[in-house]
Amino acid sequence: MEPRSTPPAGEEPRQRPKQTVKSFEIPKRLVYEAWEKVQVNAGAPGVDAVSVTLFAD
């Protein structure tokens, strides 16, 4: 029996193709402005439970 190229219906693929490039570019200035807003809002942890204090200088 030959290996299947697609998983059976209802199953997730066992391996996903690796992404070689970012799906889109984010300007550094936009990231910096978002960081400043988080700091102003006291940097409360988000859904990942990681506080900005982990990344602060």
N, C-alpha and C positions, 0 to 999 in steps of 0.2 A: 504494500500500500504506500502511495506517495504522500509526503507531507502536505498538509493543507496550507494554502497561502493566506486564507482568511479564517478567522475563528468561527466555530459554530454559532448559530444565532443565540443571542443572549449572553455570550461570553466576551470578556475583554481580551484584546490582543495580548499575548504574552510578552512581546517585545514591541516597543514603539521606536520609530525612526528617531535618531538623534538630530536635534536642531543644530544647524551649523552657524546660523546668524540670528541676531535678535529679531523678534517679530516686528518691532518698530523702534525707532530711536527716540530717546527722551533727552531733551537739552539739559545740560548740567545746571543751567540757571534755574530751570523749573524744579529740579530736584532740590537745589539749595533753598529756594523760596518755600517749598513744602516743608523742609527741615525746620526753617525758621518758624513757620506756623505751628508745627508740633511743639517746639520749645515754648512758644508763647502760651500754648494751651496746657502747659505743665507736663507734657509728654506722657500722658497716661498710657499704660500698655493696651495694645489692640487685641484682636482675636488670637494672635500668636503668643500673648502674654509676655512680650519682650518690651521692656521700658527703654526710653531713649537714653537713660543713664548708662546703659551698656555701651552706647556709641559716642557719648559726649566726650569732648577732649578733656 
